[in-house]
């Protein structure tokens, strides 16, 4: 009966895996005790279930007006502000957050729920013998599940450090597992899962939103880049492995930079072009991408949304830190400062600069249901991963790395760079990651793996520990990890002691 309940849950997720094939598909029924559980559809349902908690990257915070898991990684950078005290922003502004702070428990829950669904798929798919289900199909479905499990764990170890290792479906309710060191999670789960997926025959790209080989290689590039740096400090070997994977994505095709930044907020472009792997949303289903209302200036009246949150917006110091002439800070590129009133059409001038990067025009002015996906990996990110990793692995920038950085700069209307020293080139790559990938939940992870923070006032690269934000808060060693959520340690004392400083 317990296994049947798991199957029923997996089958109910059949509509959650990708925009075209899953989000818009209407379920025709549910599995019953008399159903044939050895079918292609059931195998696909198990694989699809692993995708559901990707929407946890944008999960709402029930006790916080305008709160969302996405907010956390932007608040802690010191380069974002908020119109809403209810988001708990002040605790991140002054770095006084603790193990009961908003978001920290929600991230933990969403990632482990995703791991649970992946574990069930990994356990169940090999046992399904069905007409029309080939071994190659099963191998590829398992590759999807292993990739997703690696992704969930990758977030957990970067956020919390040592975490419980759960790789099987629990057989009882005794789940008081101890924490496993982050390096062991990398060595025994994250990297093996992705290397297994790398051996599959997944397509290089997938415009339905499922895991592709391009997504696998992009994640491997990211994992190895992180593993090479802090806190694992794997070194040159892993920078080389990272560069190998990102170069494969670049050279094997299937992805191209969009000509215009605003191409990224056109729903028609979902899962195509620059986008390698996205969290799937569709305006036709209840769960739509929440980032448009979250980032509209608070009660500005420029949309039809009942709530315009102003939940996250950039500090003026961050905006001023962009190079002169950078297209990304021109009006209605990555940011905006004015927009017509939804009823009168008269221009509304905002108090601050707000994020246009997630502005779904149709949703804001007509449907109030965003049809945009949320991007986890795109080609510009991979370009910059290759540039950074190859520079470290080879001791200096190669011509390919320089060309890729110049492609990013060209789209921003910035002049090309030529040969630079290893350190100067690395700083250029880091800066381009800050500007190009801002508000995509990348910056915080860059800070903690490089142990450096760009000082938007001085232009220097400060050590992470000791950097003072524009809010006059200073990063300490404790800020390298988030605390284990209190509600988790309350039910599982084996999670204690908590991370340093909590």
Secondary structure, DSSP 8 states (H G I E B T S, - for coil): -HHHHHHHHHHHTTTSS-IIIIIT--------TTS--SSHHHHHHHHHHTTGGGGGGG-B-TTSTT-BHHHHHHHTTTSEE-S-GGGTHHHHHTT---TTSTTHHHHHHHHHHHHHHHHHHHHHGGG---TT--HHHHHHHHHHHHHHHHHHHHHHHHHHSSB----S--SSS------B-HHHHIIIIIHHHHHHHHTS---S--TTSS--HHHHHHHHHHHHHHHHSTTT---HHHHHHHHHHHHHHHHS-S----SSGGGGG-GGGTTSTTEEEEE---TTSS----HHHHHS-TT-SSSS-S------EE-HHHHHTS-TT-GGGSBTTTEEEEEE-TTT--EEEEEEEEE-TT--HHIIIIISS----EEEEEHHHHHHHHHHHHHHHHSS--HHHHHHHHHHHHHTT--------HHHHHHHHHHHHHHHTTTTT-HHHHHHHHTEEE-TTT--EEESTT-B-TTS-B--GGGGS----HHHHHH-GGG-S-STT-
